[in-house]
């Protein structure tokens, strides 16, 4: 269950990062509210997962999901550059997340 909660925390990290981009420096109320709410949910779920999972594993997976997810959203919805090196970096992050999961007991 902790892994599922951690995955949800990572998804909320993607939500708050995306909403923060849309908030235009917190000058737009709706996206600013979504940012804060998603941050609270993300941090809360991360904290819950850390009751069971090791700190290094939980934090690494959480930030990795957020980083790769934000990269995908940036390319798909905000027209950010897609290059071989950026994709390679994202693939390497995912590889690191898989290794971290495999290296964690339980």
TIPALUM-201191 format. One record per atom (N, C-alpha, C): residue number from 1; x, y negated, z negated; chain; residue in one letter. Coordinates in steps of 0.1 Angstrom, whole numbers, plus 2048, in hexadecimal, padded with zeros to 3 digits. Each point is the difference from the previous one (the first is absolute). Layout:
<nodes>
+-----+-----+-----+-----+-------+------+
:  nr :  xx :  yy :  zz : kette : rest :
+-----+-----+-----+-----+-------+------+
: NUM :   X :   Y :   Z :     A :    A :
...
+-----+-----+-----+-----+-------+------+
</nodes>
This chain:
<nodes>
+-----+-----+-----+-----+-------+------+
:  nr :  xx :  yy :  zz : kette : rest :
+-----+-----+-----+-----+-------+------+
:   1 : 808 : 80C : 800 :     A :    X :
:   1 : 7F8 : 7F4 : 800 :     A :    X :
:   1 : 809 : 7F3 : 800 :     A :    X :
:   2 : 80B : 801 : 7F9 :     A :    X :
:   2 : 809 : 7F4 : 7FF :     A :    X :
:   2 : 805 : 7FC : 80E :     A :    X :
:   3 : 802 : 80A : 809 :     A :    X :
:   3 : 805 : 7FD : 80D :     A :    X :
:   3 : 7F5 : 7F9 : 808 :     A :    X :
:   4 : 7F4 : 804 : 7FF :     A :    X :
:   4 : 7F5 : 7FA : 807 :     A :    X :
:   4 : 7FE : 7F2 : 7FB :     A :    X :
:   5 : 801 : 7FE : 7F3 :     A :    X :
:   5 : 7FF : 7F2 : 7FA :     A :    X :
:   5 : 80B : 7F7 : 805 :     A :    X :
:   6 : 80C : 806 : 801 :     A :    X :
:   6 : 80B : 7F8 : 805 :     A :    X :
:   6 : 7FE : 7FC : 80F :     A :    X :
:   7 : 7FB : 80A : 808 :     A :    X :
:   7 : 7FD : 7FD : 80E :     A :    X :
:   7 : 7F6 : 7F4 : 801 :     A :    X :
:   8 : 7F5 : 801 : 7F8 :     A :    X :
:   8 : 7F6 : 7F5 : 800 :     A :    X :
:   8 : 807 : 7F2 : 7FC :     A :    X :
:   9 : 809 : 801 : 7F6 :     A :    X :
:   9 : 807 : 7F4 : 7FC :     A :    X :
:   9 : 808 : 7FA : 80C :     A :    X :
:  10 : 806 : 809 : 807 :     A :    X :
:  10 : 807 : 7FB : 80C :     A :    X :
:  10 : 7F7 : 7FA : 80B :     A :    X :
:  11 : 7F4 : 806 : 801 :     A :    X :
:  11 : 7F7 : 7FA : 80A :     A :    X :
:  11 : 7FB : 7F2 : 7FB :     A :    X :
:  12 : 7FE : 7FF : 7F3 :     A :    X :
:  12 : 7FC : 7F3 : 7FB :     A :    X :
:  12 : 80C : 7F6 : 802 :     A :    X :
:  13 : 80C : 804 : 800 :     A :    X :
:  13 : 80B : 7F8 : 802 :     A :    X :
:  13 : 800 : 7FA : 80E :     A :    X :
:  14 : 7FC : 809 : 80A :     A :    X :
:  14 : 7FF : 7FB : 80E :     A :    X :
:  14 : 7F5 : 7F6 : 801 :     A :    X :
:  15 : 7F5 : 803 : 7F9 :     A :    X :
:  15 : 7F4 : 7F6 : 800 :     A :    X :
:  15 : 804 : 7F3 : 7FB :     A :    X :
:  16 : 807 : 7FF : 7F4 :     A :    X :
:  16 : 804 : 7F3 : 7FB :     A :    X :
:  16 : 80A : 7F9 : 808 :     A :    X :
:  17 : 809 : 807 : 806 :     A :    X :
:  17 : 80A : 7FA : 809 :     A :    X :
:  17 : 7FA : 7FA : 80C :     A :    X :
:  18 : 7F6 : 807 : 806 :     A :    X :
:  18 : 7F9 : 7FB : 80B :     A :    X :
:  18 : 7F7 : 7F4 : 7FD :     A :    X :
:  19 : 7F9 : 801 : 7F5 :     A :    X :
:  19 : 7F8 : 7F5 : 7FB :     A :    X :
:  19 : 808 : 7F4 : 7FD :     A :    X :
:  20 : 80C : 802 : 7FA :     A :    X :
:  20 : 809 : 7F4 : 7FD :     A :    X :
:  20 : 804 : 7F9 : 80D :     A :    X :
:  21 : 803 : 808 : 80A :     A :    X :
:  21 : 803 : 7FA : 80D :     A :    X :
:  21 : 7F4 : 7F8 : 805 :     A :    X :
:  22 : 7F4 : 805 : 7FF :     A :    X :
:  22 : 7F4 : 7F9 : 805 :     A :    X :
:  22 : 7FC : 7F5 : 7F7 :     A :    X :
:  23 : 805 : 7FF : 7F4 :     A :    X :
:  23 : 7FD : 7F5 : 7F7 :     A :    X :
:  23 : 806 : 7F3 : 803 :     A :    X :
:  24 : 80A : 801 : 809 :     A :    X :
:  24 : 807 : 7F3 : 805 :     A :    X :
:  24 : 805 : 7F9 : 7F4 :     A :    X :
:  25 : 809 : 807 : 7F9 :     A :    X :
:  25 : 806 : 7F9 : 7F4 :     A :    X :
:  25 : 7F6 : 7FE : 7F5 :     A :    X :
:  26 : 7F7 : 808 : 7FE :     A :    X :
:  26 : 7F5 : 7FF : 7F6 :     A :    X :
:  26 : 7F7 : 7F4 : 802 :     A :    X :
:  27 : 800 : 7FB : 80C :     A :    X :
:  27 : 7F7 : 7F4 : 803 :     A :    X :
:  27 : 7F2 : 804 : 805 :     A :    X :
:  28 : 7FE : 80D : 802 :     A :    X :
:  28 : 7F3 : 805 : 804 :     A :    X :
:  28 : 7FA : 809 : 7F5 :     A :    X :
:  29 : 7F5 : 7FC : 7FA :     A :    X :
:  29 : 7FA : 807 : 7F4 :     A :    X :
:  29 : 7FE : 80F : 802 :     A :    X :
:  30 : 7F9 : 804 : 80A :     A :    X :
:  30 : 7FC : 80E : 801 :     A :    X :
:  30 : 80C : 809 : 801 :     A :    X :
:  31 : 809 : 7FE : 809 :     A :    X :
:  31 : 80C : 809 : 800 :     A :    X :
:  31 : 808 : 7FF : 7F3 :     A :    X :
:  32 : 800 : 7F4 : 7F9 :     A :    X :
:  32 : 808 : 7FF : 7F4 :     A :    X :
:  32 : 7FA : 808 : 7F5 :     A :    X :
:  33 : 7F2 : 801 : 7FF :     A :    X :
:  33 : 7F9 : 808 : 7F7 :     A :    X :
:  33 : 803 : 80F : 802 :     A :    X :
:  34 : 800 : 804 : 80D :     A :    X :
:  34 : 803 : 80E : 804 :     A :    X :
:  34 : 80E : 803 : 7FC :     A :    X :
:  35 : 809 : 7F7 : 802 :     A :    X :
:  35 : 80E : 802 : 7FC :     A :    X :
:  35 : 802 : 803 : 7F1 :     A :    X :
:  36 : 7FA : 7F8 : 7F8 :     A :    X :
:  36 : 801 : 802 : 7F2 :     A :    X :
:  36 : 7F9 : 80D : 7FB :     A :    X :
:  37 : 7F4 : 802 : 805 :     A :    X :
:  37 : 7F9 : 80C : 7FC :     A :    X :
:  37 : 807 : 80D : 805 :     A :    X :
:  38 : 806 : 800 : 80C :     A :    X :
:  38 : 807 : 80C : 805 :     A :    X :
:  38 : 80D : 801 : 7F8 :     A :    X :
:  39 : 807 : 7F5 : 7FC :     A :    X :
:  39 : 80C : 801 : 7F8 :     A :    X :
:  39 : 7FD : 807 : 7F3 :     A :    X :
:  40 : 7F5 : 7FB : 7F9 :     A :    X :
:  40 : 7FC : 806 : 7F3 :     A :    X :
:  40 : 7FD : 80F : 802 :     A :    X :
:  41 : 7F9 : 804 : 80A :     A :    X :
:  41 : 7FD : 80E : 802 :     A :    X :
:  41 : 80D : 808 : 803 :     A :    X :
:  42 : 808 : 7FA : 809 :     A :    X :
:  42 : 80D : 807 : 803 :     A :    X :
:  42 : 809 : 802 : 7F4 :     A :    X :
:  43 : 802 : 7F5 : 7F8 :     A :    X :
:  43 : 808 : 802 : 7F4 :     A :    X :
:  43 : 7FA : 809 : 7F6 :     A :    X :
:  44 : 7F3 : 7FF : 7FE :     A :    X :
:  44 : 7F9 : 809 : 7F7 :     A :    X :
:  44 : 801 : 80E : 803 :     A :    X :
:  45 : 7FE : 804 : 80D :     A :    X :
:  45 : 802 : 80D : 805 :     A :    X :
:  45 : 80E : 805 : 7FF :     A :    X :
:  46 : 809 : 7F7 : 803 :     A :    X :
:  46 : 80F : 804 : 7FF :     A :    X :
:  46 : 803 : 803 : 7F1 :     A :    X :
:  47 : 7FB : 7F8 : 7F7 :     A :    X :
:  47 : 803 : 802 : 7F2 :     A :    X :
:  47 : 7FA : 80D : 7FB :     A :    X :
:  48 : 7F4 : 803 : 805 :     A :    X :
:  48 : 7F9 : 80D : 7FD :     A :    X :
:  48 : 808 : 80C : 805 :     A :    X :
:  49 : 805 : 7FF : 80C :     A :    X :
:  49 : 808 : 80B : 806 :     A :    X :
:  49 : 80D : 802 : 7F8 :     A :    X :
:  50 : 805 : 7F5 : 7FA :     A :    X :
:  50 : 80D : 801 : 7F9 :     A :    X :
:  50 : 7FF : 807 : 7F3 :     A :    X :
:  51 : 7F3 : 803 : 7FB :     A :    X :
:  51 : 7FF : 808 : 7F4 :     A :    X :
:  51 : 805 : 80E : 803 :     A :    X :
:  52 : 7FF : 804 : 80C :     A :    X :
:  52 : 804 : 80E : 804 :     A :    X :
:  52 : 80D : 801 : 808 :     A :    X :
:  53 : 801 : 7F7 : 809 :     A :    X :
:  53 : 80B : 800 : 80A :     A :    X :
:  53 : 80C : 7F8 : 7FA :     A :    X :
:  54 : 80C : 804 : 804 :     A :    X :
:  54 : 80C : 7F8 : 7FC :     A :    X :
:  54 : 800 : 7F2 : 806 :     A :    X :
:  55 : 805 : 7F7 : 7F9 :     A :    X :
:  55 : 801 : 7F2 : 804 :     A :    X :
:  55 : 806 : 7FE : 80E :     A :    X :
:  56 : 80C : 806 : 802 :     A :    X :
:  56 : 806 : 7FE : 80D :     A :    X :
:  56 : 7F8 : 806 : 80C :     A :    X :
:  57 : 7FA : 80B : 7FE :     A :    X :
:  57 : 7F8 : 806 : 80A :     A :    X :
:  57 : 7F4 : 7F8 : 803 :     A :    X :
:  58 : 7F8 : 7FD : 7F6 :     A :    X :
:  58 : 7F4 : 7F8 : 801 :     A :    X :
:  58 : 802 : 7F3 : 807 :     A :    X :
:  59 : 80A : 7F8 : 7FB :     A :    X :
:  59 : 802 : 7F3 : 805 :     A :    X :
:  59 : 806 : 801 : 80F :     A :    X :
:  60 : 808 : 809 : 803 :     A :    X :
:  60 : 805 : 802 : 80D :     A :    X :
:  60 : 7F5 : 803 : 80A :     A :    X :
:  61 : 7F8 : 809 : 7FC :     A :    X :
:  61 : 7F5 : 805 : 809 :     A :    X :
:  61 : 7F6 : 7F4 : 802 :     A :    X :
:  62 : 7FD : 7F9 : 7F6 :     A :    X :
:  62 : 7F6 : 7F5 : 800 :     A :    X :
:  62 : 806 : 7F5 : 809 :     A :    X :
:  63 : 80C : 7FC : 7FF :     A :    X :
:  63 : 806 : 7F5 : 808 :     A :    X :
:  63 : 801 : 805 : 80F :     A :    X :
:  64 : 804 : 80D : 801 :     A :    X :
:  64 : 801 : 805 : 80E :     A :    X :
:  64 : 7F3 : 801 : 808 :     A :    X :
:  65 : 7F5 : 804 : 7F9 :     A :    X :
:  65 : 7F3 : 800 : 806 :     A :    X :
:  65 : 7FD : 7F1 : 804 :     A :    X :
:  66 : 802 : 7F7 : 7F7 :     A :    X :
:  66 : 7FD : 7F2 : 803 :     A :    X :
:  66 : 808 : 7FB : 80B :     A :    X :
:  67 : 80D : 803 : 800 :     A :    X :
:  67 : 809 : 7FB : 80B :     A :    X :
:  67 : 7FC : 805 : 80E :     A :    X :
:  68 : 7FF : 80D : 801 :     A :    X :
:  68 : 7FC : 806 : 80D :     A :    X :
:  68 : 7F2 : 7FB : 804 :     A :    X :
:  69 : 7F7 : 800 : 7F7 :     A :    X :
:  69 : 7F2 : 7FC : 803 :     A :    X :
:  69 : 800 : 7F1 : 804 :     A :    X :
:  70 : 807 : 7F8 : 7F9 :     A :    X :
:  70 : 801 : 7F2 : 804 :     A :    X :
:  70 : 806 : 7FE : 80E :     A :    X :
:  71 : 80A : 808 : 803 :     A :    X :
:  71 : 807 : 800 : 80D :     A :    X :
:  71 : 7F5 : 803 : 80B :     A :    X :
:  72 : 7F9 : 80B : 7FE :     A :    X :
:  72 : 7F6 : 805 : 809 :     A :    X :
:  72 : 7F5 : 7F5 : 802 :     A :    X :
:  73 : 7FB : 7FA : 7F5 :     A :    X :
:  73 : 7F6 : 7F6 : 801 :     A :    X :
:  73 : 806 : 7F4 : 808 :     A :    X :
:  74 : 80C : 7FC : 7FC :     A :    X :
:  74 : 806 : 7F5 : 807 :     A :    X :
:  74 : 801 : 801 : 80F :     A :    X :
:  75 : 804 : 80C : 804 :     A :    X :
:  75 : 801 : 803 : 80F :     A :    X :
:  75 : 7F2 : 801 : 806 :     A :    X :
:  76 : 7F7 : 807 : 7FA :     A :    X :
:  76 : 7F3 : 803 : 806 :     A :    X :
:  76 : 7F6 : 7F3 : 800 :     A :    X :
:  77 : 801 : 7F8 : 7F5 :     A :    X :
:  77 : 7F6 : 7F6 : 7FF :     A :    X :
:  77 : 806 : 7F2 : 801 :     A :    X :
:  78 : 80C : 7FE : 7FD :     A :    X :
:  78 : 806 : 7F3 : 800 :     A :    X :
:  78 : 80A : 7FE : 80B :     A :    X :
:  79 : 801 : 809 : 809 :     A :    X :
:  79 : 809 : 7FF : 80C :     A :    X :
:  79 : 80F : 7FF : 7FD :     A :    X :
:  80 : 804 : 806 : 7F5 :     A :    X :
:  80 : 80E : 7FF : 7FC :     A :    X :
:  80 : 808 : 809 : 80A :     A :    X :
:  81 : 80D : 7FE : 801 :     A :    X :
:  81 : 808 : 807 : 80A :     A :    X :
:  81 : 801 : 80F : 7FD :     A :    X :
:  82 : 800 : 808 : 80A :     A :    X :
:  82 : 802 : 80E : 7FF :     A :    X :
:  82 : 80C : 803 : 808 :     A :    X :
:  83 : 80A : 805 : 7F9 :     A :    X :
:  83 : 80D : 803 : 807 :     A :    X :
:  83 : 804 : 80E : 7FB :     A :    X :
:  84 : 80A : 806 : 808 :     A :    X :
:  84 : 805 : 80D : 7FC :     A :    X :
:  84 : 806 : 7FF : 7F2 :     A :    X :
:  85 : 807 : 7F6 : 7FD :     A :    X :
:  85 : 807 : 7FF : 7F2 :     A :    X :
:  85 : 7F6 : 7FF : 7F5 :     A :    X :
:  86 : 7F5 : 7F8 : 802 :     A :    X :
:  86 : 7F6 : 7FF : 7F6 :     A :    X :
:  86 : 7F8 : 80D : 7FE :     A :    X :
:  87 : 7FD : 807 : 80B :     A :    X :
:  87 : 7F9 : 80D : 7FE :     A :    X :
:  87 : 80A : 80A : 7FA :     A :    X :
:  88 : 80C : 800 : 804 :     A :    X :
:  88 : 80A : 809 : 7F9 :     A :    X :
:  88 : 801 : 7FD : 7F1 :     A :    X :
:  89 : 800 : 7F4 : 7FC :     A :    X :
:  89 : 801 : 7FC : 7F2 :     A :    X :
:  89 : 7F3 : 806 : 7F9 :     A :    X :
:  90 : 7F4 : 7FE : 806 :     A :    X :
:  90 : 7F4 : 805 : 7FA :     A :    X :
:  90 : 800 : 80F : 7FF :     A :    X :
:  91 : 805 : 807 : 80A :     A :    X :
:  91 : 801 : 80E : 7FF :     A :    X :
:  91 : 80A : 805 : 7F6 :     A :    X :
:  92 : 80B : 7F8 : 7FE :     A :    X :
:  92 : 809 : 804 : 7F5 :     A :    X :
:  92 : 7FA : 7FE : 7F3 :     A :    X :
:  93 : 7F8 : 7F6 : 7FE :     A :    X :
:  93 : 7F9 : 7FE : 7F3 :     A :    X :
:  93 : 7F7 : 80B : 7FD :     A :    X :
:  94 : 7F8 : 804 : 80A :     A :    X :
:  94 : 7F7 : 80C : 7FE :     A :    X :
:  94 : 808 : 80C : 7FD :     A :    X :
:  95 : 80B : 802 : 807 :     A :    X :
:  95 : 808 : 80C : 7FD :     A :    X :
:  95 : 805 : 7FF : 7F1 :     A :    X :
:  96 : 804 : 7F5 : 7FC :     A :    X :
:  96 : 804 : 7FE : 7F2 :     A :    X :
:  96 : 7F5 : 803 : 7F6 :     A :    X :
:  97 : 7F4 : 7FC : 803 :     A :    X :
:  97 : 7F4 : 803 : 7F8 :     A :    X :
:  97 : 7FE : 80F : 7FF :     A :    X :
:  98 : 800 : 806 : 80B :     A :    X :
:  98 : 7FE : 80F : 800 :     A :    X :
:  98 : 80B : 807 : 7F8 :     A :    X :
:  99 : 80C : 7FC : 801 :     A :    X :
:  99 : 80B : 806 : 7F8 :     A :    X :
:  99 : 7FE : 7FD : 7F1 :     A :    X :
: 100 : 7FC : 7F4 : 7FD :     A :    X :
: 100 : 7FD : 7FC : 7F2 :     A :    X :
: 100 : 7F5 : 809 : 7FA :     A :    X :
: 101 : 7F6 : 802 : 808 :     A :    X :
: 101 : 7F5 : 809 : 7FC :     A :    X :
: 101 : 805 : 80E : 7FE :     A :    X :
: 102 : 807 : 805 : 809 :     A :    X :
: 102 : 805 : 80E : 7FF :     A :    X :
: 102 : 80A : 802 : 7F5 :     A :    X :
: 103 : 807 : 7F5 : 7FC :     A :    X :
: 103 : 80A : 801 : 7F6 :     A :    X :
: 103 : 7FA : 7FE : 7F2 :     A :    X :
: 104 : 7F3 : 7FD : 7FF :     A :    X :
: 104 : 7FA : 7FE : 7F3 :     A :    X :
: 104 : 7F9 : 80C : 7FB :     A :    X :
: 105 : 803 : 805 : 7F5 :     A :    X :
: 105 : 7FA : 80C : 7FB :     A :    X :
: 105 : 7F1 : 7FD : 7FD :     A :    X :
: 106 : 7F8 : 80B : 802 :     A :    X :
: 106 : 7F1 : 7FE : 7FD :     A :    X :
: 106 : 7F9 : 7FC : 80B :     A :    X :
+-----+-----+-----+-----+-------+------+
</nodes>
